[in-house]
Amino acid sequence: MQRVRVRVGARRADYEIIIGASVLSTLGAQSRRALNPRARRIALISNPKVFKLYGPRVVESLRNADFKVSHWLMNDGERHKTFRTLERALAFLSATGLERSDAVVALGGGVVGDLAGCAAALYLRGVDFIQAPTTLLAQIDASVGGKTGVNTAAGKNLVGAFHQPRAVLIDTHTLQTLPARELTAGWCEAVKQGAAGDRKLFDETCGFLQSQKAGETTPPGLERLIAAQCAFKAAIVSNDEREDVSRTDARSRRILNFGHTTAHALELITGYRRFRHGEAVGYGMLVAGEISERLGMLGLSELELLRAAVRACGRLPHADDLDPEQIAHSFTHDKKSVGGHLKWILLERLGRAAIVDSSEIAAKLLRASIVAALRTQT
C-alpha cells in the first residue's frame, strides 16, 4: 500500500491519498479516521455502472463503521455534468438529512468526482467529502487537488469551487474492469503531468507503458507509478492551491492545464460524445507541442518523444474531420484567459512548461499546428 500526503495550507485541508489493491473494502475505517468524529451520515454519489460493480462493497464497509448510508446515481458521461444534475444531487443531499458534520463520498470517475465534490462544496456552504476514484484518470489527476465543477453550454468546468477532499482512496483493482479507452485516457493524463513538470516522471511513465504486456491491466509497479503521479500533483497543489493567475513560473498550478486548451474545445464542439477527456488531452498535448516547436521553443527530437508517448497511451479517436476554425473559435471560451488573452501552456523542453500569451502565437501558426496534430493518428 502506498500513501501520499497532500498539504495545502488551508484550515483542515491536509489529507492523505491511499493507494493499493482492494482499499475500497477499508473505506469505512478510513472515513472514520478522516472525517469529523460526529459524522453519522454518508451520502454516496456514483453512477449505475460503477455502483453495480463496487457499490455493495463500499456500502457494507461504511455501515460496518457505523455510518448511515444513502446513495444516489447520476447518469454516466461528461455531458451529464450539468447544473440540472447538480440540482438533483443537492436535492438528494437535502433528502438524506445531511448535516454539517456529515460527508459525501464520490465513487466513480472524474465526472462523478467533479459533480459530487461541487455538490459537497455548495450544500450547507460546504460539507466534507471523500474521493474514491475508479478510473485511472481520476486516480492520478481529477481526484487530487480539490477542483470541482460542472459544464455549461459555453464550455467545460466554467462553474465550480475549490473544495479539498478529506481523503482519497485509490483501489487499483478497479482498473481491471475499465475499457481500453478509459485506460488510454488515464495514461494521456499521466504523460501530461510528466511532460509539463517532471522529466523523470515522464520517462518513468513512458518506460512503464512500453513494458506493459498485452491485456495486462494491473502490471507490476502500477501502484508505485500512481503514487508518483499523485505525489507530483500534490506538490504542485501544495505550492499553488487555487491556481494564482499572477504566477507565470514553471511550478504554477496552471502548468497542469498543458493540453487542456485544445482538449476542452474538442469536447465542446463534439458535444462531449466523441472523446474521453484524456483522449482529448492527448490531442491537446500534440497541438501544444506543435506550437512549441514552431515557435522555436521545443526541439524537434523532443516533439517526436512527445508524439511517441501519446501513441504509447493507445489509439485516439479520429479527429482530422474537425474544423480547425471552429476549434480555434472555441478557445475564446477557455477559463484560463487573463485580461482578455488566452494563456497557452507550452513546452520549453519535456519536463518544463512555459505560460505563453496567445498574442505571441500567429493565427496561421496556430491553425497549422492544429491541423498537423489532428492528423497524427490517422
Buried (B, 14 or more C-beta within 10 A) or exposed (E): EBEBEBBBEEEEBBBBBBBBBEBBBBBBEBBBEBBBEEBBBBBBBBBEBBBEBBBEBBBBBBEEBEBBBBBBBBEBEBBBBBEEBBEBBBEBBEEBEBBEBBBBBBBBBBBBBBBBBBBBBBBEEEBBBBBBBBBBBBBBBBBBBBBBBBBBEEBBBBBBBBBBBBBBBBBBBBBEBBEEBBBBBBBBBBBBBBBBBBEEBBBBBBEBBEEBEEEEBEEEBBBEBBBBBBBBBBBBBBBBBEBEBEBBEBEBBBBBBBBBBBBBBBBBBBEBEBBBBBBBBBBBBBBBBBBBBBBEBBBEEBBEBBBEBBBBBBEBBEBEEBEBEEBBEBBEBBBBBEEEEBBBBBBBBBBBBBBBEBEEBEEEBBBBBBBBBBEBBE
